[in-house]
Amino acid sequence: MAQPGLVHSRAVVKRNYAILPQAGVAVSVLPEWMKTVARVLTAPAMGARFAEYLLELAPGGGCDETMRDSVEAFFYVLEGEIGLTHDDRARTLRRGGFAYVNPGTRLTVEAHGPARLLWLKKVYQPFGSRGPDDVVGNEADVPGETYMGIDGLVLKTLLPADPAWDMAMNIFTFPPGYSLPVVETHVMEHGLWMLEGRGVYYLGDTWYEVEAGDFIWMGPFVPQSFYATGTTPSRYLYYKDVNRDVPL
């Protein structure tokens, strides 16, 4: 039966930022991942210097691979439970669980039931003689800090603030009616996943409505800010590149 009328989308893709609701992101098959539906959220083809995926694993789904010597990765469990083995260390990650694995890691992921994960990977930029260690935890166990002295605005830092790591993964929580106190413009780029709630995100020169399940890519120097709307707190997980000088 023919589609009646035109279709519409909240998706926005610009030169230096993008908003992707889940509904319009096409599914992909990754040869290393079995019983897994993958959605590519951002990649160098978009202009990003990293790749991020939404992975939906059937029971028993996952991967068994060795990371390239130059590529690091970060996983965050949105739903379900997975077994993660990295360099012969076995862990169980449940909702809110996360893992950073350093370049060259032998990695096995297996879903213990239906599971949804975010997976981010990028080329690691070395600094000095000491490399990063693997980091595994759950965001529920990470203490939050008041951001810029604004009570209620809470930032959780999931990875060490240490030059051995060239990336940060943070979770921001905004009560309804709260916002970032400034419009930021900086050289770092972001990959952002809306975990909960809704709000409006300022990108470039426009405010856009966003909600749980949306992904946002922000390239270097795009003006950006956020205001939480709705009746429940808004939370998002975001990546940024840190601790390195700009390439020339």
Secondary structure, 3 states (H helix, E strand, C coil): CCCCCCCCCCCEECCCEEEECHHHCCCECCCCEEEEEEEEEECHHHCCCCEEEEEEEEEEEEEEEECCCCEEEEEEEEECEEEEEECCEEEEEECCEEEEECCCCEEEEEECCCEEEEEEEEECCCCCCCCCCCEEEEHHHCCCEEECCEEEEEEEECCCCCCCCCEEEEEEEECCCCECCCCECCCCCEEEEEEECEEEEEECCEEEEEECCCEEEECCCCCEEEEEECCCCEEEEEEEECCCCCCC
